[in-house]
């Protein structure tokens, strides 16, 4: 995530085995994580460019 100055200040992740998550869900989880990171960044004051999340 980015702060109001655009500095990277935090990260999020998902953990689990291939059997727990399933490879078919990886793209879905990646989009959800990017969306969540963008929302958190916005709440921390980041107003830079969109992080490429649809």
BALOBA-1460 file (C-alpha; in Angstrom, 3 decimals):
// residues 54
<rec num="1" residu="x" x="0.000" y="0.000" z="0.000"/>
<rec num="2" residu="x" x="1.028" y="3.620" z="-0.558"/>
<rec num="3" residu="x" x="0.822" y="6.608" z="1.745"/>
<rec num="4" residu="x" x="-0.103" y="10.186" z="0.899"/>
<rec num="5" residu="x" x="3.397" y="10.768" z="-0.514"/>
<rec num="6" residu="x" x="3.256" y="7.730" z="-2.786"/>
<rec num="7" residu="x" x="5.748" y="5.794" z="-0.670"/>
<rec num="8" residu="x" x="5.219" y="2.052" z="-0.312"/>
<rec num="9" residu="x" x="4.494" y="1.535" z="3.382"/>
<rec num="10" residu="x" x="2.755" y="-1.830" z="3.696"/>
<rec num="11" residu="x" x="1.832" y="-5.036" z="1.900"/>
<rec num="12" residu="x" x="-0.841" y="-7.711" z="2.095"/>
<rec num="13" residu="x" x="-0.702" y="-11.353" z="1.134"/>
<rec num="14" residu="x" x="-2.687" y="-14.550" z="0.879"/>
<rec num="15" residu="x" x="-1.248" y="-17.828" z="2.090"/>
<rec num="16" residu="x" x="-2.344" y="-21.379" z="1.591"/>
<rec num="17" residu="x" x="-1.435" y="-24.577" z="-0.148"/>
<rec num="18" residu="x" x="-2.263" y="-25.284" z="-3.768"/>
<rec num="19" residu="x" x="-4.969" y="-27.668" z="-2.560"/>
<rec num="20" residu="x" x="-6.474" y="-25.124" z="-0.152"/>
<rec num="21" residu="x" x="-6.607" y="-22.244" z="-2.613"/>
<rec num="22" residu="x" x="-6.791" y="-23.946" z="-5.998"/>
<rec num="23" residu="x" x="-4.891" y="-22.619" z="-8.977"/>
<rec num="24" residu="x" x="-8.137" y="-21.579" z="-10.666"/>
<rec num="25" residu="x" x="-8.747" y="-19.071" z="-7.864"/>
<rec num="26" residu="x" x="-5.359" y="-17.325" z="-8.082"/>
<rec num="27" residu="x" x="-6.482" y="-14.692" z="-10.647"/>
<rec num="28" residu="x" x="-9.616" y="-13.966" z="-8.590"/>
<rec num="29" residu="x" x="-7.649" y="-13.583" z="-5.364"/>
<rec num="30" residu="x" x="-5.057" y="-11.397" z="-7.109"/>
<rec num="31" residu="x" x="-7.763" y="-8.992" z="-8.320"/>
<rec num="32" residu="x" x="-9.360" y="-8.898" z="-4.870"/>
<rec num="33" residu="x" x="-6.004" y="-8.180" z="-3.222"/>
<rec num="34" residu="x" x="-5.195" y="-5.387" z="-5.679"/>
<rec num="35" residu="x" x="-8.616" y="-3.832" z="-5.099"/>
<rec num="36" residu="x" x="-8.186" y="-4.054" z="-1.331"/>
<rec num="37" residu="x" x="-4.673" y="-2.576" z="-1.483"/>
<rec num="38" residu="x" x="-6.004" y="0.308" z="-3.572"/>
<rec num="39" residu="x" x="-8.813" y="0.961" z="-1.085"/>
<rec num="40" residu="x" x="-6.412" y="0.927" z="1.869"/>
<rec num="41" residu="x" x="-3.979" y="3.206" z="0.028"/>
<rec num="42" residu="x" x="-6.792" y="5.668" z="-0.649"/>
<rec num="43" residu="x" x="-7.705" y="5.689" z="3.032"/>
<rec num="44" residu="x" x="-4.068" y="6.452" z="3.864"/>
<rec num="45" residu="x" x="-4.185" y="9.488" z="1.585"/>
<rec num="46" residu="x" x="-2.787" y="8.078" z="-1.651"/>
<rec num="47" residu="x" x="-4.259" y="9.917" z="-4.625"/>
<rec num="48" residu="x" x="-1.811" y="8.777" z="-7.296"/>
<rec num="49" residu="x" x="-2.624" y="6.777" z="-10.364"/>
<rec num="50" residu="x" x="-4.929" y="3.781" z="-10.297"/>
<rec num="51" residu="x" x="-3.065" y="0.581" z="-9.440"/>
<rec num="52" residu="x" x="-4.413" y="-1.161" z="-12.534"/>
<rec num="53" residu="x" x="-7.459" y="-2.679" z="-10.891"/>
<rec num="54" residu="x" x="-10.617" y="-3.043" z="-12.927"/>
